[in-house]
C-alpha cells in the first residue's frame, strides 16, 4: 500500500514538472515570436517565461488546487443564497457606499 502511494506521489510530481517545462517553453516561444514584432519588446529566456507564468498565476489565479482564477464567484453566489433579504439589503447598502449608486437597482435572482 505504501509503495503505491509513493509511486503515485512521484508520478504526480513528474507530471507537474513536465507540464511546468512545457508551458514554460510555450510561453517563451509565443512571447519571442509575437511580442518583439508587435510591440518592440525584447526576447525572453525560459526562466523569465516561468517567472511570467508564476506572476500571472499570483495576480489572476492564486495557487489553490482545483479552483480557477474566478472561483470566488461561486463562493459569493453561495453566500448570497444563504443571506436573508435583510442581510442582502444591508450588503447592497454597504456596496453603494463604497462603489456609488447605480441608476437602477439590481434585479432579485429567481429561485
C-alpha positions as CSV (number, residue, x, y, z in Angstrom):
1,X,0.0,0.0,0.0
2,X,2.7,2.4,1.0
3,X,4.7,1.7,-2.2
4,X,1.7,2.5,-4.3
5,X,1.2,5.8,-2.6
6,X,4.9,6.8,-3.0
7,X,4.7,5.8,-6.7
8,X,1.5,7.9,-7.1
9,X,3.1,11.0,-5.5
10,X,6.3,10.6,-7.7
11,X,4.0,10.3,-10.8
12,X,2.2,13.5,-9.9
13,X,5.4,15.3,-9.2
14,X,6.8,14.2,-12.6
15,X,3.7,15.3,-14.4
16,X,3.8,18.7,-12.7
17,X,7.5,19.2,-13.7
18,X,6.8,18.1,-17.3
19,X,3.8,20.4,-17.5
20,X,5.7,23.3,-16.0
21,X,8.5,22.8,-18.5
22,X,6.1,22.5,-21.5
23,X,4.2,25.6,-20.5
24,X,7.5,27.5,-19.9
25,X,8.7,26.7,-23.4
26,X,5.3,27.5,-24.9
27,X,5.2,30.9,-23.2
28,X,8.9,31.6,-24.2
29,X,8.3,30.8,-27.9
30,X,5.0,32.6,-28.1
31,X,6.5,35.7,-26.5
32,X,9.6,35.7,-28.6
33,X,7.5,35.1,-31.8
34,X,4.8,37.8,-31.1
35,X,6.0,40.5,-28.7
36,X,9.2,41.8,-30.4
37,X,7.4,42.2,-33.8
38,X,4.1,43.6,-32.4
39,X,5.3,45.8,-29.6
40,X,9.1,46.1,-30.0
41,X,9.8,44.2,-26.7
42,X,12.9,42.2,-26.1
43,X,13.0,38.4,-26.4
44,X,12.9,36.5,-23.1
45,X,14.6,33.4,-21.7
46,X,12.9,30.2,-20.4
47,X,13.3,31.3,-16.8
48,X,11.8,34.7,-17.5
49,X,8.8,33.0,-19.1
50,X,8.4,30.8,-16.0
51,X,8.5,34.0,-13.9
52,X,5.8,35.5,-16.0
53,X,3.7,32.3,-15.5
54,X,4.1,32.5,-11.8
55,X,3.4,36.2,-11.7
56,X,0.2,35.7,-13.8
57,X,-0.9,32.9,-11.5
58,X,-0.3,35.0,-8.4
59,X,-2.2,38.0,-9.9
60,X,-5.1,36.2,-11.5
61,X,-5.4,32.7,-10.1
62,X,-3.8,32.1,-6.8
63,X,-2.2,28.7,-6.0
64,X,-5.2,26.8,-4.6
65,X,-5.6,23.5,-6.4
66,X,-8.9,22.7,-8.1
67,X,-10.1,26.3,-8.3
68,X,-9.7,28.6,-11.2
69,X,-8.9,32.3,-11.1
70,X,-12.5,33.3,-10.7
71,X,-13.6,30.6,-8.1
72,X,-14.6,33.4,-5.8
73,X,-17.8,34.0,-7.9
74,X,-19.2,30.6,-6.9
75,X,-18.3,31.3,-3.2
76,X,-20.1,34.7,-3.4
77,X,-23.1,33.1,-5.1
78,X,-23.3,30.5,-2.3
79,X,-23.1,33.2,0.4
80,X,-25.7,35.4,-1.4
81,X,-28.1,32.5,-1.5
82,X,-27.7,31.9,2.2
83,X,-28.4,35.5,3.2
84,X,-31.8,36.7,4.4
85,X,-33.5,39.6,2.5
86,X,-32.4,42.0,5.3
87,X,-28.8,40.8,5.0
88,X,-28.9,41.3,1.3
89,X,-30.2,44.8,1.6
90,X,-27.6,45.7,4.2
91,X,-24.9,44.3,1.9
92,X,-26.3,46.3,-1.1
93,X,-26.3,49.5,1.0
94,X,-22.7,48.9,2.1
95,X,-21.7,48.4,-1.6
96,X,-23.5,51.5,-2.7
97,X,-21.5,53.4,-0.1
98,X,-18.2,52.0,-1.5
99,X,-19.0,51.8,-5.2
100,X,-21.5,54.6,-5.8
101,X,-25.2,54.5,-6.6
102,X,-26.4,52.5,-9.6
103,X,-29.0,54.0,-11.8
104,X,-31.3,51.0,-11.5
105,X,-31.4,48.5,-8.6
106,X,-30.2,45.0,-9.3
107,X,-33.0,42.5,-10.0
108,X,-33.6,39.8,-7.5
109,X,-32.5,36.3,-8.7
110,X,-35.3,33.9,-9.3
111,X,-35.1,30.6,-7.5
